[in-house]
Amino acid sequence: MRLKISDSIGPFQKDFMKDGSKQKMKNIIHLIGNHKILLVLLGGIVGTIVDFKMFPTVGGGLHSSIYASVAAYVGRVMIIYLPFLLTGLNLYYFIRYLIKKNERAYYRFVEVAAIIIGLVYTHLYSDVRSINLSAAWYEQLYNNSRHSYIAPDTYPTIWTIIVIALAGYILLRFIPAGRQTPVISALGIAAVYLGTGLCVVYCIQIMKDFDFFLVLLPLNCMLLFFKAVLMVVVKKIELLQNGTAATKYRRLAKRLDQAANLPWLALLLMLPMLGIIVAVLFLFGQEPHSLIKAWTETAGWTFSQKIAPPNLEHDVHYLCTVAAGGHRKVVKPIRPGMRHGRPIIVNRQLCVANAFEQMLAERLPRFHKAVRGFYDRTGFPLARLIRSKYAADLVYVLMKPLEWLFVMILYTVELYPEDRIAVQYPYRQIP
């Protein structure tokens, strides 16, 4: 019978006073289970508070558009709220199992969905934090971008272990324990062990620049992996004690009666399983020590052993400067340069535009002042909207006709136009 809030408070308080700690915990789980709306509301409140703590400027843009401000707030609350909700659900399901020793069938589907959503969320959040997951330690980055915490060349190895760990988890959670032979159960637990180890190393890797939202996924996975192993071991012990297991289980009863035996057997199987994975991946071009290189061949993280080149600056105030940050095959950067004491990347379009403006300031200062004022009012807001390489590529292409016009004018009025273009943004080593 489902309780109402008004009906549950009184009995709950009485039981809490007279029962033992286990019964108290059961009453808490029962109360939360009957009033899940309270959990959702509490999660919403926590998400809102954390959102204002992390993004105190949300709502400050009402002068531009109240709809944009509301949309930004809702989006950020969802970003904060969703991981907390999934983590809270996973923790609630685990505690409920510890108390009641059973669970509802749909819990495991919610857990799988949480892992999948977590993978997508972690990738998107890394992009929000300007962590370029495709950038190796030696690649040139710009502004506040950071290199990947996993060496991109070793992604096949990392993803293979992730897939095997998830397969082991699904095996343990979706195949009844009574239908699992000891070897199958041990292999599933061994696969889960590999995933747990990967989660631990991942958490240590990003500890140098700790971000709680980047460790939510591995923490959830470790919780779910531990729960899966615990449920299988407990269920198999129950089957042996009840005498309902198959004959092949009875032959191994003395060894399997102890809950620690199956996890230890899985631990012994984990090493040959890892060896097989490495051997197979070696046939597909991965190095034998790629699992180690995945963490050491990085820059700026805990296990990193490489020093990345210093980031160059993309001035977000100038269209041509931003356009120089597009894909190399499109914008064709030629060298580094300096602007206002900061290193930037330079391509010919940027040099041509600056040479034309310099010539204009020398020959027609009043006209240049008017053009500069117009550009400051229109170009700056447009440049701030460019946040990806594809957008920079588009700006570069759209600016091409102007570049050709500038070159034609420079070749018309200048005696040595290429010399003026070449001396723009000279690079000086920062002391």
ZIUR-V216084 format. One record per pair of residues at least 24 apart in sequence whose C-alpha atoms are under 7 Angstrom apart, sorted by the first residue. I is the first residue (numbers start at 0). GAP is how many residues later the second one is. If there is no record, write none. Layout:
# ZIUR-V216084
i/gap
I/GAP
I/GAP
This chain:
# ZIUR-V216084
i/gap
1/32
2/31
25/73
28/67
42/38
42/41
42/42
43/37
46/30
46/33
46/34
47/29
50/25
50/26
50/29
85/28
86/133
93/133
107/65
117/99
121/92
135/162
136/160
136/161
136/162
136/169
136/171
137/170
137/171
139/169
139/171
140/170
140/171
141/169
141/170
141/171
141/172
142/168
142/169
142/170
142/171
146/152
147/150
148/146
148/149
148/152
149/144
149/145
149/148
150/142
150/143
150/144
150/146
150/147
153/136
153/140
156/124
156/133
156/134
160/33
160/34
161/33
163/27
164/26
164/27
164/29
164/30
167/24
168/56
168/59
171/56
171/60
172/55
176/55
176/58
176/59
177/58
177/67
185/76
185/77
185/79
185/80
186/79
186/82
188/40
188/74
188/77
189/76
189/77
189/79
189/80
190/79
191/33
193/76
195/26
203/98
204/96
204/97
204/98
205/95
205/96
206/95
207/93
207/94
232/26
311/31
311/32
311/33
312/29
312/30
312/31
313/30
315/67
315/68
316/63
316/66
316/67
317/61
317/62
317/65
318/60
318/64
319/29
319/30
320/29
321/61
321/70
322/69
322/70
322/72
322/73
324/64
324/67
325/63
325/64
325/66
325/67
326/62
326/66
329/63
330/62
330/65
335/91
336/88
336/89
336/90
337/87
337/88
337/89
337/90
338/86
348/54
350/70
350/73
351/51
351/54
351/55
351/69
352/50
352/53
353/70
354/65
354/66
354/69
355/50
355/54
